[in-house]
């Protein structure tokens, strides 16, 4: 029997991406994110509306999506709880973020020039996707409590770079899924394709309740069964 619950977040597991953008002064910003899905050579990503990366993407219209493997988990975690914004936005300050200007040096990663956009690639990442902004979509536009908190960006991939070790030897345009081991973020924790957590995550130090959305309360008001009703039904069964 399924149980009706109210998780503060619904991050059931998606690939980690290091998104590189250009700051107004021409320097590079690098930020981890995992709200992403692909359709063909396009993808949708979700970013906080007040984030430094969102501002860079809206201004320049381009980025590089760098996908780390399990091997880069420590470098990715060093970027957690950092922002390129100065001062740190209020919501991030409450969660323990701090300003870091040189994200590449802080993470111990190496920038490489891209071929079709100005933002850099991350040399250590086995997958590097250069992309341009095709469209932006506001979320919760009619909701005064949530309007502006998040933006969905539609990106079009303009160049794909793959590490030789994950390319099929006899099919040069195909990724070998037996060799590609993406880093996965699930409920603020790092995983690979195996069942065990790979590495402690600084993001996991933030209580999930701090991400709770007003939509949780709206769903409850819409007449969903309560936890008590679920527990009573489980006991009766």
N, C-alpha and C positions, 0 to 999 in steps of 0.2 A: 504494500500500500504506500502510495506517495504521500509525503507530508507537505502541507502548505507552509512555507516559510517566507521571511522577508529579508533576504541578504542585502546588505548595504551596497554591494557592488555585484555585478554580473559578469565578471571577467573569467569566462570558463576556459580560456586557453587560446592564445593567438601568438603568432611569431613576433619576436622583438625586432624592432627596426630602429636604427640610429639615423635620424633624419638630419641631414646637413643643409644649412641655409646660409645666406650671406647677411651679415649685419650692415647697418647703414654706413659704417666706416670701411667696409670692404673685408673685414675679418670674418672668420668662419664661426658659426654656431653649430653645436652638435647636441642633439637631444634624443633620449630614448623614448620610444612610444610603442604601443602594441595594439592600438585600435585601427585595424587595417584589414581590407580584403581585396582580392584581385578579380577582375573579369577581363580575360584577354590581356591586352597590353595597357589596360587602364586599372586604376585602383581607387578606392575610397579610403581616406584616412580621417580620423576624428582627433581634433586638438582642442585644448582649452581656449576659449575665445580671448582671454587676456594673456596668453602665453607669448613668449618672445619668438618662438618658432612660427606661430600663426602670423604674427606681425611681419616677420621677414618674408614668409611665403606670400602674403597678400601684396607686399611691396614689390618683390622681385618677380613673382610668378614662376619660380623654379626651385628645385631642390634635388638632392640625391638621397635615395632610400637605400641605406646600407644594411644588409641583413647579416648579423653575426651568427656564427655557429656556437655550439656548446663551448668551444675552446676560448671564446672571448667573454665568457660570463663575468669574470672578475673586472675586466675593463668596463663592461656595461654597468656593473653595479657601482663603480666609482663615479659614474655620471648621475646616479640617482640622487635626488634631493639637491640638485644644482640647477641654477637658472642663469641665463644670459642677461636677464633684466636687472637693472640697478636704479632704484631700490627694488628689493624683492616684493612682488605683489602681496597684498594682505593675506589672501587665502593660502598662498604658498609659505609665507612666513609662519603662519600658524602650524604648518606641517613640518617645519624644520628645514626649509630650503635655504640655500645661501647663494650669493652671486659668485660665479666663476666665469672669467672672461675667456681664458684659453682652454676650451673644453678638450681639445685634442691632447694637449700636454697633460692636463689633469687626469685623463683616462689612460694615458700612455699609448695613444693611437697615432697613426701617421696619415696626414692628408696627402692625397694625390689629385692632380688636376683631372677634371672631367673633360669630356670631348664636346658636349652639346650644351652644357649649362655652366654657370660661373661657380656654383657651389662645389665643394670638393668631395671626392670619394674617400672612403676609409680603406686604406691598403689592407688591413688585417681581415676585413670582412670578405667571406667567400663570394657573396652576391652583392653587386652594386648596380642600382637602377637609377639612371638619370631620368628626370621627369620635369614636365612643365604643368602649370596649373591650367586646367580647362574650365573649371567652374567651382563655385563655392555655394554651400547651402546652409542657411541658418537652421538651427534646431530649436524647437519649442518657441517658434516666432510669436505665437499668440499667448504665451504664458509669461506674465510679468515676473514670476519667481525664477524662471529658468532661462529666459531670453538672454542671449549673449554669452552664456556660460560655455557653450561648445559650438564648434563650426565643423561641418563635414566638407572636405575638399575632394574634388574629383581631379585626379592626376593622370596624365598620359605619359607613358614611358617612352623615352626617346633614344636610349642606348642601354644595353644590358652587358654587364661584365661578369664573367664567371671564373672562379678559380679552376685551373686545369683538373684538380683532383676530384671535382664533382661533375665533370662532363663525361658522358659516355664515350669511350674511345672510338667506337664504330658509328656513333651518331653525334656529330660535333655540335648540333644545335639542341641537344637534349640533356637535361640535368639528370644525373643518376640518383634516384631517391635512396638507393642503398648506401651511397657515399655522403649525401647531404644530410647534415644533422643540425637542423635549425634550433635556435634557442627559443624556448617557449615561456611566456609569462602566464601563469594561472593563479588567480586570486593573490596577486602581489608577490608570488614566489616563482623562482626560476626552475624550469624543468627542460629536459631534452625529450627524446622519443622513448626513453625508458621510464620506469615507474618511480624512480627516486628523485628527490629534489637535488639539484646540482650544486647549489651554492646559497648561502644565506643572502637575503635581500634586504637592503636598507629600506626599501619602500614598505616592507612588512612591519617596520616600526611605527608606521602611521596607522592608527586604529581605523578599521573599515568604516566605522560609524561616521567618520568625518567626510566620507564620500556619499552619505545617504542623500537621496534625492527626494524632493517633495512628492514625486510620482509614487513613491512607496505608500505614502499616506493616502493618496488619491485612489490607489488600487484597493487599499483596505476599505475605504469608504464606499467603493463600488459593489460591496456585498460579497467579497471573497470569504471563504470559510476561515474562521479564526484558528490559531494554533491549538487552542483548547478543544475545539471541535475535532481536529485531526487526532489529537492525543486520545480523546474519548473513543473515537472510532477504532483506533489501533488497539486500545485496551479491550474493547468489545470483541474484536476479531480474534 
